[in-house]
Amino acid sequence: MAGISVHGTITIDPKNKDTFLAALKPTFDAIKAEPLNLFFEISYDEKNAGVFKLIESWNCTSEYIMSTQLQKDYYKPYHAAVEPLLIKPFEVQVFNRLGGEWASVNAAVYPASS
């Protein structure tokens, strides 16, 4: 099993960018530390201010994400802080990863981190 890739889109009022990132940071760090998490990157759309893309790759099923991962306590303060900032509903797409020969990470750009 190659796992799944979760693509989330969050749209907030651009004036709340720093507040959003501060609220996200503890959850981002907790997700990166999960043994089944393979990759997590946050991107910001400069042409559409306030739009963030969260891309996570996981070595598990979407059922595991829904039944176990998203139930972890560290999501609660994140949701409480971020939900009032949203100007559009949170959007999520889940894809099956091809993995193997169809996956690559440039070690010079993404060095191993602790």
FIBADO-972696 format. One record per residue (C-alpha): residue in one letter; x, y, z. Coordinates in Angstrom, 3 decimals. Layout:
<rs>
<r rest="a" px="X" py="Y" pz="Z"/>
...
</rs>
This chain:
<rs>
<r rest="m" px="0.000" py="0.000" pz="0.000"/>
<r rest="a" px="1.398" py="3.395" pz="-0.994"/>
<r rest="g" px="-1.029" py="5.239" pz="1.289"/>
<r rest="i" px="-2.934" py="8.441" pz="0.710"/>
<r rest="s" px="-2.346" py="12.105" pz="0.009"/>
<r rest="v" px="-4.647" py="14.606" pz="1.705"/>
<r rest="h" px="-5.010" py="18.031" pz="0.081"/>
<r rest="g" px="-6.750" py="20.652" pz="2.184"/>
<r rest="t" px="-7.630" py="24.204" pz="1.217"/>
<r rest="i" px="-8.174" py="26.798" pz="3.920"/>
<r rest="t" px="-9.427" py="30.287" pz="3.089"/>
<r rest="i" px="-9.167" py="33.008" pz="5.710"/>
<r rest="d" px="-9.233" py="36.785" pz="5.724"/>
<r rest="p" px="-5.666" py="37.701" pz="4.640"/>
<r rest="k" px="-5.270" py="40.034" pz="7.624"/>
<r rest="n" px="-5.376" py="36.899" pz="9.823"/>
<r rest="k" px="-2.432" py="35.150" pz="8.121"/>
<r rest="d" px="-0.071" py="35.393" pz="11.116"/>
<r rest="t" px="-2.825" py="34.384" pz="13.565"/>
<r rest="f" px="-3.662" py="31.367" pz="11.405"/>
<r rest="l" px="-0.029" py="30.246" pz="11.116"/>
<r rest="a" px="0.513" py="30.633" pz="14.866"/>
<r rest="a" px="-2.579" py="28.491" pz="15.535"/>
<r rest="l" px="-1.471" py="25.892" pz="12.980"/>
<r rest="k" px="2.143" py="25.519" pz="14.167"/>
<r rest="p" px="1.593" py="23.208" pz="17.195"/>
<r rest="t" px="-0.676" py="20.931" pz="15.150"/>
<r rest="f" px="1.718" py="21.007" pz="12.189"/>
<r rest="d" px="4.548" py="19.910" pz="14.495"/>
<r rest="a" px="2.417" py="17.153" pz="16.048"/>
<r rest="i" px="1.370" py="15.808" pz="12.633"/>
<r rest="k" px="4.985" py="15.795" pz="11.390"/>
<r rest="a" px="5.890" py="13.651" pz="14.401"/>
<r rest="e" px="3.254" py="11.012" pz="13.614"/>
<r rest="p" px="4.936" py="7.752" pz="12.520"/>
<r rest="l" px="2.510" py="7.283" pz="9.606"/>
<r rest="n" px="3.008" py="10.829" pz="8.276"/>
<r rest="l" px="5.427" py="10.864" pz="5.351"/>
<r rest="f" px="5.200" py="14.493" pz="4.222"/>
<r rest="f" px="3.448" py="17.701" pz="5.253"/>
<r rest="e" px="3.808" py="21.034" pz="3.502"/>
<r rest="i" px="1.891" py="24.297" pz="3.742"/>
<r rest="s" px="1.646" py="26.625" pz="0.734"/>
<r rest="y" px="0.187" py="30.121" pz="0.415"/>
<r rest="d" px="-1.493" py="31.506" pz="-2.716"/>
<r rest="e" px="-0.092" py="34.998" pz="-3.351"/>
<r rest="k" px="-2.641" py="35.607" pz="-6.146"/>
<r rest="n" px="-5.552" py="34.722" pz="-3.860"/>
<r rest="a" px="-4.570" py="36.210" pz="-0.533"/>
<r rest="g" px="-5.789" py="34.196" pz="2.413"/>
<r rest="v" px="-5.799" py="30.842" pz="0.596"/>
<r rest="f" px="-3.569" py="28.112" pz="2.037"/>
<r rest="k" px="-3.000" py="24.598" pz="0.710"/>
<r rest="l" px="-2.069" py="21.838" pz="3.159"/>
<r rest="i" px="-0.640" py="18.709" pz="1.547"/>
<r rest="e" px="-0.065" py="15.631" pz="3.670"/>
<r rest="s" px="1.137" py="12.192" pz="2.587"/>
<r rest="w" px="0.333" py="9.272" pz="4.856"/>
<r rest="n" px="1.228" py="5.585" pz="4.982"/>
<r rest="c" px="-2.324" py="4.562" pz="5.903"/>
<r rest="t" px="-5.883" py="4.487" pz="4.612"/>
<r rest="s" px="-8.428" py="7.282" pz="4.524"/>
<r rest="e" px="-10.454" py="5.218" pz="7.007"/>
<r rest="y" px="-7.561" py="5.420" pz="9.488"/>
<r rest="i" px="-7.340" py="9.190" pz="9.024"/>
<r rest="m" px="-11.051" py="9.626" pz="9.731"/>
<r rest="s" px="-11.424" py="7.098" pz="12.565"/>
<r rest="t" px="-8.120" py="7.588" pz="14.388"/>
<r rest="q" px="-5.863" py="10.412" pz="13.219"/>
<r rest="l" px="-8.429" py="13.223" pz="13.137"/>
<r rest="q" px="-9.685" py="12.217" pz="16.594"/>
<r rest="k" px="-6.396" py="13.124" pz="18.304"/>
<r rest="d" px="-6.590" py="15.788" pz="20.994"/>
<r rest="y" px="-4.085" py="18.162" pz="19.405"/>
<r rest="y" px="-6.612" py="19.061" pz="16.689"/>
<r rest="k" px="-9.083" py="20.561" pz="19.201"/>
<r rest="p" px="-7.251" py="23.840" pz="20.000"/>
<r rest="y" px="-6.358" py="24.215" pz="16.308"/>
<r rest="h" px="-9.999" py="23.931" pz="15.214"/>
<r rest="a" px="-11.168" py="26.249" pz="17.998"/>
<r rest="a" px="-8.672" py="28.923" pz="16.920"/>
<r rest="v" px="-9.010" py="28.540" pz="13.137"/>
<r rest="e" px="-12.745" py="28.033" pz="12.579"/>
<r rest="p" px="-13.577" py="31.683" pz="13.441"/>
<r rest="l" px="-10.966" py="32.811" pz="10.871"/>
<r rest="l" px="-12.494" py="30.882" pz="7.940"/>
<r rest="i" px="-14.270" py="32.838" pz="5.227"/>
<r rest="k" px="-15.029" py="29.672" pz="3.241"/>
<r rest="p" px="-15.614" py="26.119" pz="4.432"/>
<r rest="f" px="-12.532" py="23.933" pz="4.732"/>
<r rest="e" px="-12.086" py="21.889" pz="1.531"/>
<r rest="v" px="-10.477" py="18.427" pz="1.505"/>
<r rest="q" px="-9.557" py="16.009" pz="-1.263"/>
<r rest="v" px="-8.058" py="12.565" pz="-0.660"/>
<r rest="f" px="-6.013" py="10.753" pz="-3.292"/>
<r rest="n" px="-4.403" py="7.313" pz="-3.380"/>
<r rest="r" px="-0.637" py="7.713" pz="-3.635"/>
<r rest="l" px="1.210" py="5.829" pz="-6.362"/>
<r rest="g" px="4.410" py="5.910" pz="-4.304"/>
<r rest="g" px="7.552" py="4.044" pz="-5.325"/>
<r rest="e" px="8.894" py="5.246" pz="-8.650"/>
<r rest="w" px="6.240" py="8.016" pz="-8.686"/>
<r rest="a" px="7.461" py="9.722" pz="-5.530"/>
<r rest="s" px="10.502" py="11.910" pz="-5.032"/>
<r rest="v" px="11.785" py="14.302" pz="-2.402"/>
<r rest="n" px="14.798" py="16.507" pz="-3.079"/>
<r rest="a" px="16.971" py="16.028" pz="0.005"/>
<r rest="a" px="18.752" py="19.339" pz="-0.642"/>
<r rest="v" px="15.451" py="21.213" pz="-0.403"/>
<r rest="y" px="13.889" py="19.038" pz="2.295"/>
<r rest="p" px="16.753" py="17.972" pz="4.565"/>
<r rest="a" px="16.007" py="15.495" pz="7.317"/>
<r rest="s" px="14.688" py="17.297" pz="10.361"/>
<r rest="s" px="14.393" py="16.310" pz="13.966"/>
</rs>
